[in-house]
Amino acid sequence: MHPAAHRGVGPAATLRAAMITPRSIRHCRVCGAPTDYRAPPEDNRERAICSACGTIHYENPLNVVGTVPVFEGKVLLCLRNIEPRKGFWTLPAGFMELGETTAQGAGRETLEEAGADIELGPLFTVLNVPHVGQVHLYYLAQMRSAALDPGPETIEARLFDESEVPWGELAFKTVHATLEHFFADRRRGQFGVHCADIA
């Protein structure tokens, strides 16, 4: 997972700025000629337009998909082995791939990052992260067993009681918000779908 909806300043802020720099398409993906940024006819914003073949290239938000895996009341978290936020805890999640649904991507990421065998539940949080051009979607999930086999992007995968969650060591604001909603809903005895904007 490489979402940049992280906490903190300094190098993290620099990474955030780099990931949302506009006008990042310098050359046409079709013919390789330089692009110019201008508004196409009947459009409302500037796009990268090829100076040779006229192809219009669009830059759109990326979907990050993941799960809130639970086993016997405990939530599964993964200790990140990659930047950004290496060494911080996260829910298993990552960028959605072409050719898969959000649910398929969430299940794949959970398997890749934690090696967890899950039964995917309903969509739980939809979190807009406009400053990095991302939307994060988390699904509820029940683990079929406590067996874990973390992949190379994860240092360690572990189950946590609510009282054990390392709140100060969570990698991303979206993970923090999703866990807060999860525990609040569980105490209430009713789970809903939560939508929010994350600054």
N, C-alpha and C positions, 0 to 999 in steps of 0.2 A: 504494500500500500504506500502511495506517495502523495497523500493529500496534504495540502499546506495550511489547513485550518488550525494552526498551532497557536500556543500561548507564547508569550515572551517577546523580547526585543533583540536588538543586536543582529547577529548572523541570521536569526530566524526572520526578522523583518526584512533583511536584504533578500533572502530567498523568496519571501512572499512577493516583494516588489518585482523580482525577476520573473516570477511565474505569471504575472498578469500584465507584463509590458505589452502595450498594444503595438500594432504594426510589426509583428514578428515574422510575417511571411515575406521574405526578401526575393524569392525566385519562384517562378511558376512550377507547379508540380507536374504539369503536362509537358511543357517544352523546355523548361529551364531558363527562360528569359527573365529579366528583372520585372518586378511588379511595381505598380504605383498605387498608392492609397487615394481613392476618390469615391464619391457616391455614384453608384450605377444609376441609370435612369429608373425612376419610380421606386427608388430605395430611400431609406431615411437615415442612413449612416454610411460612413466610408468603409470600403472593402478593399482587399488586395486584388487588383486587376492586372492581369498579364499585359505587358506593354507590346507583346508580339501577337499572341493568339487571342487575347481578349477574355480568357477564362477568368471567372470570378471565384475567388477563394474565400470561404467563410470561416470565421473563428467562433466556435460555440462552446458553452460550458461542458465540462466533463462530469460524468456520473461516477461517484464512489459508492460501492455497494458492500454491505456487510451484514453481520448477524449479532444478536445478543444470545449466545449459547448458554443454556442453563442445564445443570445436572444436580439433582437432589437439592435444589434451592440455591446452589452456588453458581456464580457467573464466571464464564471463561474469559480470561484476559491473556494477551500475548505481549511479551517484552520484545520491543522492536530491535532488529539487528541491522536495520538500514536507516539512512537519513531520508527525510528529516526526522528529528526527534529519536534518534537511535538511543536505546537505553531507557525509553519510557514505555509505559503500558498502554495498550490499545485493545479495542475490540477487533476481531478478525475482519478485515475489509480491504478493498482495493479498487482499482479502476475497472469498470465494466468493459468487457471485450466485445468486439464486433461479432454478431451472430449469436449472441446469447441474450436472454431476458435479464431483468434486474434480479429476479429470484435465482436464476441459474448462476449468475455472477456471484451473488452472495454466498451460495453454497460452495462454489468452486474456491472462493477466497478462504472460506473457513477450513476447507480441506487442505489447501496449500499452506496456509499459515499455521494451523494448529494440528492438522491431522485428525480432526474431530469428526465422528460419524453423527450426523444430526438429522432430525426431522424438521424441515423448515416450516415455520408458522407464518402468521400474517405480517404484513408491512407494519412497522411500529413507529419509526420517525422519518420525516422528510425534512432535511435541514439545508436551507439555501446558504451558500457561502460565497456571495457575489464578489467579494474582494479578491478571491483567487479563482473565480470562474468555475465553481464546482457546485454540485448538488449531492449531498450524502443521504443515502437511503439505507436504513437498518431494519432487518426482519427479526422477529422473535424466533427462537429455535430451541428445541429440546434435544439434548445429547442422548444418544442411545446407550452410551457407556462412558465411563470416565477415562477410557484409553485415549491417549494423545500421542501424536507423532509430528512435532513441529518441523516445518520446512526451513530452508536456509535464511529466510527473512525474519525468523523468530529465534531469539536467544532461549526463551523459556515460555511455555504455556502453562497456566495454573488456574485452578478454580478458587474463587474468593467468596466468602460470606460478605454481606453488606458491610459489616463492621470492619472487615479486613481490606476493603478496596483502597488502594493507595491514591487517594484523591489528588494529592499534591504532585503525583508522578504520572499523571495521565498525559498522553501525547497530544491530544487534540481537543479543542472545545466541543466538537460534535460528539466525541466519545463521552465527555463529561455530561453534556446535556442529555444524551440518550440514556446513560446510566441513572441519572437523576429521575428521569421520567419512568424508567423501569421500576425502580424501587418505590417510588411514590404510587404508581399504579398497583403494584403488588400489595402494598399496605392497604390500599383502598379496595382491593379485591376485584378490580375491573381494569382491563387493558384497553386503551384506545389508540388512535393514530394521532401522532403529535407532529405538527408542522411549525417551523420557526425559522427566523433569519438569524444567522450567526455572524456577528461583527468580527 
